[in-house]
Amino acid sequence: MQGNIMSILAFANTVAAHGYVSSPPARQVGNASVAACGQSVVNNIKADNTSHVEGLPELAANDNGYNSTLCNLWQCRGIQYADNLANVQKYTPGQVVNLKVKLTIPHTGNANVSVVDTRTNKILGKPLISWAEGYADEKAFYGGTTPKGQIDFNVTIPSDLGNACTDGGSCILQWWWYGTGARQSYESCVDFTVTTI
């Protein structure tokens, strides 16, 4: 009996929510994500829209619907741009964008928000904002003193992106958080385009 309880508690810990970008709208799963990543990955993300990336490859490996060419689990957890056409944000160079993050279970670590080129999965330039340590600190969270600047903050769209982000699906604002104790990564992706003035 004790073994069963421990198994249930361990499973509950792996599916509990941790955090996500609540504004602007971040990518959500849909039919394109099912077609690319398989139903198991999509079901996991639907059950917990903050599922950590490290838990997804094992699910994908056992799902015949997973297509590694179409579903990069290490970029937006594989969630497809095609499912999020209605959520593409339109920005201009130098525009200040407010992001809101919902933290539900803390894991102290580091985090950043960056512009990522989805074709290469590389950060364009430097992170727009970063926390080298102390992000989502457990003591602060449970004490009700999480710094507002970790959950409600502004970033500035770079002025030197050129044409890299003019087409929908080419760039994302990626919120990325690594809980060092839990050794788990969490991310949300906001699709956007940049229109030059």
TIVOMI-687217 format. One line per 2 residues: number of its first residue (from 1); their letters; for each residue x, y, z of N, C-alpha, C. Coordinates in Angstrom, 1 decimal. Example, Ala and Ser with C-alpha at 12.3 -4.5 7.8 and 13.67 -1.06 7.14 Angstrom:
1 = as = 13.2 -5.7 7.8 12.3 -4.5 7.8 13.2 -3.3 7.8  12.8 -2.2 7.1 13.7 -1.1 7.1 12.9 0.0 7.9;
//
This chain:
1 = mq = 0.8 -1.2 0.0 0.0 0.0 0.0 0.9 1.3 0.0  1.9 1.3 0.8 2.8 2.4 0.9 3.4 2.7 -0.4;
3 = gn = 3.8 1.6 -1.1 4.4 1.7 -2.5 3.5 2.4 -3.4  2.2 2.0 -3.4 1.2 2.6 -4.3 1.0 4.1 -4.0;
5 = im = 1.0 4.4 -2.7 0.8 5.9 -2.4 2.1 6.6 -2.9  3.3 6.1 -2.7 4.5 6.8 -3.2 4.4 6.9 -4.7;
7 = si = 4.0 5.9 -5.4 3.9 6.0 -6.9 2.9 7.1 -7.3  1.8 7.2 -6.6 0.8 8.2 -6.9 1.3 9.6 -6.6;
9 = la = 2.0 9.7 -5.5 2.6 11.0 -5.2 3.7 11.4 -6.2  4.5 10.5 -6.6 5.5 10.8 -7.6 4.9 11.2 -8.9;
11 = fa = 3.8 10.5 -9.3 3.2 10.8 -10.6 2.5 12.2 -10.5  1.9 12.5 -9.3 1.3 13.8 -9.1 2.3 14.9 -9.2;
13 = nt = 3.5 14.7 -8.7 4.6 15.7 -8.8 5.0 16.0 -10.2  4.9 15.0 -11.1 5.4 15.2 -12.5 4.4 15.9 -13.3;
15 = va = 3.1 15.8 -12.9 2.1 16.5 -13.8 1.6 17.8 -13.2  2.0 18.2 -12.0 1.5 19.4 -11.4 2.0 20.6 -12.2;
17 = ah = 1.2 21.6 -12.3 1.5 22.8 -13.0 2.7 23.6 -12.3  3.4 24.4 -13.1 4.6 25.1 -12.6 4.5 26.6 -13.0;
19 = gy = 4.3 26.9 -14.3 4.3 28.3 -14.7 4.1 28.4 -16.2  3.6 29.6 -16.6 3.4 29.8 -18.1 3.1 31.3 -18.3;
21 = vs = 3.3 31.7 -19.5 3.0 33.1 -19.9 1.5 33.2 -20.1  0.9 34.1 -19.3 -0.6 34.2 -19.4 -1.0 35.4 -20.4;
23 = sp = 0.0 36.3 -20.6 -0.3 37.4 -21.5 1.0 37.9 -22.0  1.1 38.2 -23.4 0.2 37.9 -24.4 -0.1 36.4 -24.6;
25 = pa = -1.1 36.1 -25.4 -1.4 34.6 -25.6 -0.2 33.8 -26.0  0.1 32.8 -25.3 1.1 31.8 -25.7 0.6 30.7 -26.5;
27 = rq = 1.5 30.0 -27.2 1.0 28.9 -28.1 0.3 27.8 -27.3  -0.8 27.3 -27.9 -1.6 26.2 -27.3 -1.7 25.1 -28.4;
29 = vg = -1.9 23.9 -27.9 -2.0 22.7 -28.8 -3.3 22.7 -29.5  -3.3 22.1 -30.7 -4.4 21.9 -31.5 -4.2 20.7 -32.5;
31 = na = -4.9 20.7 -33.6 -4.8 19.6 -34.5 -3.4 19.4 -35.2  -2.8 20.6 -35.5 -1.5 20.5 -36.1 -0.5 19.9 -35.1;
33 = sv = -0.6 20.2 -33.9 0.3 19.6 -32.9 0.1 18.1 -32.7  -1.2 17.7 -32.8 -1.5 16.2 -32.8 -0.8 15.6 -34.0;
35 = aa = -1.0 16.1 -35.2 -0.4 15.6 -36.4 1.1 15.5 -36.3  1.8 16.5 -35.7 3.2 16.5 -35.7 3.8 15.7 -34.5;
37 = cg = 3.2 15.9 -33.3 3.8 15.4 -32.1 3.2 14.1 -31.5  2.0 13.8 -32.0 1.3 12.6 -31.5 0.4 13.0 -30.4;
39 = qs = -0.6 12.1 -30.2 -1.6 12.3 -29.2 -1.1 12.3 -27.7  -0.1 11.5 -27.4 0.4 11.4 -26.1 1.1 12.7 -25.6;
41 = vv = 1.9 13.3 -26.5 2.5 14.6 -26.1 1.4 15.7 -25.9  0.4 15.7 -26.8 -0.6 16.7 -26.8 -1.5 16.5 -25.5;
43 = nn = -1.8 15.2 -25.2 -2.6 15.0 -24.0 -1.9 15.4 -22.7  -0.6 15.2 -22.7 0.2 15.7 -21.6 0.2 17.2 -21.4;
45 = ik = 0.3 17.9 -22.5 0.3 19.4 -22.5 -1.1 19.9 -22.1  -2.1 19.2 -22.7 -3.5 19.6 -22.3 -3.8 19.4 -20.8;
47 = ad = -3.3 18.3 -20.3 -3.5 18.0 -18.9 -2.7 19.0 -18.0  -1.6 19.5 -18.4 -0.8 20.5 -17.7 -0.1 21.3 -18.7;
49 = nt = -0.6 22.5 -18.9 0.0 23.4 -20.0 1.3 23.9 -19.6  1.9 23.5 -18.5 3.2 23.9 -18.1 4.2 22.7 -18.0;
51 = sh = 3.8 21.5 -18.6 4.6 20.3 -18.5 6.0 20.6 -18.9  6.9 20.1 -18.1 8.3 20.3 -18.3 8.8 19.6 -19.6;
53 = ve = 9.7 20.2 -20.3 10.2 19.6 -21.6 10.8 18.3 -21.4  11.5 18.0 -20.3 12.3 16.8 -20.2 11.3 15.6 -20.1;
55 = gl = 10.1 15.8 -19.8 9.1 14.7 -19.7 8.5 14.2 -21.0  8.7 15.1 -22.0 8.0 14.8 -23.3 8.7 13.8 -24.2;
57 = pe = 10.0 13.7 -24.3 10.6 12.8 -25.3 10.2 11.3 -25.0  10.1 10.9 -23.8 9.7 9.5 -23.5 8.3 9.3 -24.0;
59 = la = 7.4 10.2 -23.8 6.0 10.1 -24.3 6.1 10.0 -25.8  6.8 10.8 -26.5 6.9 10.9 -27.9 7.5 9.6 -28.5;
61 = an = 8.5 9.0 -27.8 9.2 7.8 -28.3 8.2 6.6 -28.4  7.2 6.6 -27.5 6.2 5.5 -27.5 4.9 5.8 -28.2;
63 = dn = 4.9 6.9 -29.0 3.7 7.3 -29.8 4.0 7.2 -31.3  3.3 6.3 -32.0 3.5 6.2 -33.4 3.2 7.5 -34.2;
65 = gy = 2.4 8.4 -33.6 2.1 9.6 -34.2 3.1 10.7 -34.1  4.2 10.5 -33.4 5.3 11.5 -33.2 6.1 11.5 -34.5;
67 = ns = 6.4 12.7 -35.0 7.2 12.9 -36.2 8.3 13.8 -35.8  9.5 13.3 -35.6 10.6 14.2 -35.1 11.0 15.3 -36.0;
69 = tl = 10.7 15.1 -37.3 11.0 16.1 -38.3 10.1 17.3 -38.1  8.9 17.1 -37.8 7.9 18.2 -37.7 7.7 18.7 -36.2;
71 = cn = 8.1 17.9 -35.3 7.8 18.2 -33.9 9.2 18.3 -33.1  9.6 19.5 -32.9 10.8 19.8 -32.1 10.4 20.1 -30.7;
73 = lw = 10.5 19.0 -29.9 10.0 19.1 -28.5 10.8 20.2 -27.7  12.0 20.6 -28.1 12.8 21.5 -27.4 12.6 23.0 -27.9;
75 = qc = 11.6 23.1 -28.8 11.1 24.5 -29.2 9.6 24.5 -29.0  9.2 25.3 -28.0 7.8 25.5 -27.7 7.1 24.1 -27.3;
77 = rg = 7.9 23.2 -26.8 7.4 21.9 -26.5 6.8 21.2 -27.7  7.1 21.6 -28.9 6.6 21.0 -30.1 5.3 21.6 -30.5;
79 = iq = 4.7 22.5 -29.7 3.4 23.1 -30.1 3.6 23.9 -31.4  2.7 23.6 -32.3 2.8 24.1 -33.7 2.3 25.5 -33.9;
81 = ya = 3.0 26.2 -34.7 2.5 27.6 -35.1 1.2 27.5 -35.8  0.9 26.5 -36.6 -0.4 26.4 -37.3 -1.6 26.4 -36.4;
83 = dn = -1.4 26.0 -35.2 -2.5 26.0 -34.2 -2.7 27.3 -33.6  -1.9 28.3 -33.9 -1.9 29.6 -33.2 -2.0 30.8 -34.1;
85 = la = -2.5 30.6 -35.3 -2.5 31.7 -36.2 -3.3 32.9 -35.7  -4.3 32.7 -34.9 -5.1 33.8 -34.4 -4.4 34.5 -33.3;
87 = nv = -3.3 34.0 -32.8 -2.7 34.6 -31.6 -1.4 35.3 -32.0  -1.1 35.5 -33.3 0.2 36.1 -33.7 0.1 37.6 -33.3;
89 = qk = 1.1 38.1 -32.6 1.1 39.5 -32.2 1.9 40.3 -33.2  1.5 41.5 -33.4 2.2 42.4 -34.4 2.9 43.5 -33.6;
91 = yt = 4.2 43.5 -33.7 5.0 44.5 -33.0 5.8 45.4 -34.0  6.4 46.5 -33.5 7.3 47.3 -34.2 8.6 47.4 -33.5;
93 = pg = 9.7 47.7 -34.2 11.0 47.8 -33.6 10.9 48.8 -32.4  11.5 48.5 -31.3 11.5 49.4 -30.1 10.3 49.4 -29.3;
95 = qv = 9.2 48.6 -29.7 8.0 48.6 -29.0 8.2 47.9 -27.6  7.6 48.4 -26.6 7.7 47.8 -25.3 6.5 46.9 -25.1;
97 = vn = 6.7 45.7 -24.7 5.7 44.6 -24.6 5.7 44.1 -23.2  4.5 44.1 -22.6 4.3 43.6 -21.2 4.0 42.1 -21.3;
99 = lk = 4.7 41.4 -20.4 4.5 39.9 -20.3 4.0 39.7 -18.9  3.1 38.8 -18.8 2.6 38.3 -17.4 2.8 36.8 -17.4;
101 = vk = 3.4 36.4 -16.3 3.7 35.0 -16.1 2.9 34.5 -14.8  2.3 33.4 -15.0 1.6 32.7 -13.8 2.5 31.6 -13.3;
103 = lt = 3.0 31.8 -12.1 3.7 30.7 -11.4 2.8 30.0 -10.5  2.8 28.7 -10.6 1.9 27.9 -9.7 2.6 27.0 -8.7;
105 = ip = 3.8 26.5 -9.1 4.6 25.8 -8.2 6.1 26.2 -8.5  6.8 26.7 -7.5 8.1 27.3 -7.7 9.2 26.2 -7.8;
107 = ht = 10.2 26.5 -8.5 11.5 25.8 -8.5 12.6 26.8 -8.7  13.3 27.2 -7.7 14.3 28.2 -7.8 15.3 27.9 -9.0;
109 = gn = 15.6 28.9 -9.8 16.5 28.7 -10.9 16.8 30.0 -11.7  17.0 29.8 -13.0 17.3 30.9 -13.8 16.2 31.0 -14.9;
111 = an = 16.1 32.2 -15.5 15.1 32.3 -16.6 15.5 33.5 -17.5  14.8 33.5 -18.7 15.0 34.6 -19.6 13.9 34.7 -20.6;
113 = vs = 13.8 35.8 -21.2 12.9 36.0 -22.4 13.8 36.4 -23.5  13.6 35.7 -24.6 14.5 35.9 -25.8 13.7 35.9 -27.1;
115 = vv = 14.2 36.6 -28.1 13.6 36.4 -29.5 14.3 35.2 -30.0  13.6 34.2 -30.5 14.1 33.0 -31.1 13.7 32.9 -32.5;
117 = dt = 14.7 32.6 -33.4 14.4 32.3 -34.8 13.9 30.8 -34.9  12.7 30.6 -35.2 12.2 29.2 -35.2 12.8 28.3 -36.3;
119 = rt = 13.4 28.9 -37.3 14.0 28.1 -38.4 15.3 27.5 -37.9  16.0 28.2 -37.0 17.3 27.7 -36.6 17.3 27.3 -35.1;
121 = nk = 16.2 27.7 -34.4 16.1 27.5 -33.0 17.2 28.2 -32.2  17.6 29.3 -32.7 18.7 30.1 -32.1 18.2 31.5 -31.6;
123 = il = 18.7 31.9 -30.5 18.4 33.3 -30.0 18.9 34.3 -30.9  18.1 35.3 -31.3 18.6 36.4 -32.0 19.1 37.5 -31.1;
125 = gk = 20.3 37.8 -31.1 20.9 38.8 -30.2 21.0 38.3 -28.8  20.8 39.1 -27.8 20.9 38.7 -26.4 19.5 38.6 -25.8;
127 = pl = 19.4 37.9 -24.7 18.0 37.8 -24.1 17.5 39.3 -23.8  16.2 39.4 -23.9 15.6 40.7 -23.7 15.5 41.1 -22.2;
129 = is = 15.4 40.0 -21.4 15.5 40.1 -19.9 15.9 38.8 -19.4  16.7 38.8 -18.3 17.1 37.5 -17.8 17.3 37.6 -16.3;
131 = wa = 17.2 36.5 -15.6 17.4 36.3 -14.2 18.4 35.2 -14.1  19.7 35.5 -13.7 20.8 34.6 -13.6 20.5 33.6 -12.5;
133 = eg = 19.8 34.0 -11.5 19.6 33.1 -10.3 18.4 33.6 -9.5  17.8 32.8 -8.7 16.8 33.3 -7.8 15.4 33.4 -8.4;
135 = ya = 15.2 32.9 -9.7 13.9 33.0 -10.3 13.0 32.0 -9.7  11.8 32.4 -9.3 10.7 31.5 -8.8 11.2 30.8 -7.5;
137 = de = 11.9 31.6 -6.6 12.4 31.1 -5.3 11.2 30.6 -4.5  11.4 29.3 -4.0 10.4 28.7 -3.2 10.0 29.5 -1.9;
139 = ka = 11.0 30.0 -1.2 10.7 30.7 0.0 9.9 32.0 -0.3  10.3 32.7 -1.3 9.6 33.9 -1.6 8.2 33.6 -2.1;
141 = fy = 8.0 32.6 -2.9 6.7 32.2 -3.5 5.8 31.8 -2.3  6.2 30.9 -1.5 5.3 30.5 -0.4 5.1 31.5 0.7;
143 = gg = 6.0 32.5 0.7 5.9 33.6 1.7 5.1 34.8 1.1  4.7 34.6 -0.2 3.9 35.7 -0.8 4.7 36.9 -1.2;
145 = tt = 6.0 36.7 -1.4 6.9 37.8 -1.7 7.7 37.6 -3.0  7.1 36.8 -4.0 7.8 36.7 -5.3 7.9 38.1 -5.9;
147 = pk = 9.1 38.5 -6.3 9.2 39.9 -6.9 8.3 40.0 -8.1  7.6 41.2 -8.1 6.6 41.4 -9.2 7.4 41.4 -10.5;
149 = gq = 8.6 41.8 -10.6 9.4 41.9 -11.8 9.7 40.5 -12.4  9.4 39.4 -11.7 9.5 38.1 -12.2 8.2 37.6 -12.9;
151 = id = 7.1 38.2 -12.6 5.8 37.7 -13.1 5.0 38.8 -13.9  5.5 40.0 -13.9 4.8 41.1 -14.6 5.9 42.1 -15.0;
153 = fn = 6.4 42.0 -16.3 7.5 42.8 -16.7 7.4 43.2 -18.1  8.3 44.1 -18.5 8.3 44.6 -19.9 9.6 44.1 -20.6;
155 = vt = 9.5 43.9 -21.9 10.6 43.7 -22.7 10.5 44.6 -23.9  11.6 45.0 -24.6 11.6 45.8 -25.7 12.0 45.1 -27.0;
157 = ip = 11.1 45.1 -28.0 11.4 44.5 -29.2 12.6 45.1 -29.9  13.7 44.3 -30.2 14.9 44.9 -30.7 14.7 45.6 -32.0;
159 = sd = 15.5 46.6 -32.2 15.4 47.4 -33.4 16.3 46.9 -34.5  17.1 45.8 -34.2 18.1 45.3 -35.2 17.7 43.9 -35.7;
161 = lg = 16.4 43.6 -35.8 16.0 42.3 -36.3 16.0 42.2 -37.8  16.0 43.3 -38.4 16.0 43.4 -39.9 14.7 42.7 -40.4;
163 = na = 14.8 41.8 -41.3 13.6 41.1 -41.9 13.4 39.7 -41.2  14.2 39.4 -40.2 14.1 38.1 -39.6 12.8 37.7 -39.1;
165 = ct = 12.0 38.7 -38.7 10.7 38.3 -38.0 9.5 38.9 -38.7  9.6 39.2 -40.0 8.5 39.8 -40.8 7.4 38.8 -41.1;
167 = dg = 7.8 37.6 -41.3 6.8 36.5 -41.7 6.3 35.8 -40.4  5.0 35.5 -40.4 4.5 34.8 -39.3 5.1 33.4 -39.2;
169 = gs = 5.4 33.0 -37.9 6.0 31.7 -37.7 7.5 31.7 -37.7  8.1 32.9 -38.1 9.6 32.9 -38.1 10.2 33.2 -36.8;
171 = ci = 9.5 33.9 -35.9 10.1 34.3 -34.6 9.1 34.1 -33.5  9.6 33.8 -32.3 8.8 33.7 -31.1 9.5 34.5 -30.0;
173 = lq = 8.7 35.0 -29.1 9.2 35.5 -27.8 9.1 34.3 -26.9  10.3 33.8 -26.5 10.3 32.6 -25.7 10.7 32.9 -24.3;
175 = ww = 9.7 32.6 -23.4 10.0 32.6 -21.9 10.5 31.2 -21.5  11.7 31.2 -21.0 12.3 29.9 -20.7 12.8 30.0 -19.2;
177 = wy = 12.5 28.9 -18.5 12.8 28.9 -17.0 13.4 27.5 -16.7  14.5 27.5 -16.1 15.1 26.2 -15.6 15.2 26.1 -14.1;
179 = gt = 14.4 25.2 -13.6 14.5 25.0 -12.1 15.7 24.1 -11.8  16.7 24.7 -11.2 18.0 24.0 -11.0 17.8 22.8 -10.0;
181 = ga = 17.0 22.9 -8.9 16.9 21.8 -8.0 16.1 20.7 -8.7  15.0 21.1 -9.4 14.1 20.1 -10.0 14.8 19.5 -11.3;
183 = rq = 15.7 20.3 -11.9 16.4 20.0 -13.1 15.3 19.8 -14.2  14.4 20.8 -14.3 13.3 20.8 -15.3 13.3 22.1 -16.0;
185 = sy = 12.9 22.1 -17.3 12.8 23.3 -18.1 11.3 23.6 -18.4  10.9 24.8 -18.3 9.6 25.2 -18.7 9.6 26.3 -19.7;
187 = es = 8.7 26.3 -20.6 8.7 27.4 -21.6 7.3 27.7 -22.1  7.2 29.0 -22.5 6.0 29.4 -23.3 6.5 30.2 -24.5;
189 = cv = 5.8 30.1 -25.6 6.2 30.8 -26.8 5.0 31.7 -27.2  5.4 33.0 -27.5 4.5 33.9 -28.1 4.9 34.2 -29.5;
191 = df = 4.0 33.9 -30.5 4.3 34.2 -31.9 4.1 35.6 -32.2  5.0 36.2 -33.0 4.9 37.6 -33.3 5.6 37.9 -34.7;
193 = tv = 5.2 39.0 -35.2 5.9 39.5 -36.4 6.3 41.0 -36.1  7.3 41.4 -36.8 7.8 42.8 -36.6 7.6 43.5 -37.9;
195 = tt = 6.8 44.6 -37.9 6.6 45.5 -39.0 7.5 46.7 -38.9  8.3 47.0 -39.9 9.1 48.2 -39.8 8.2 49.4 -40.1;
197 = i = 8.5 50.5 -39.4 7.7 51.7 -39.5 8.1 52.5 -40.8;
//
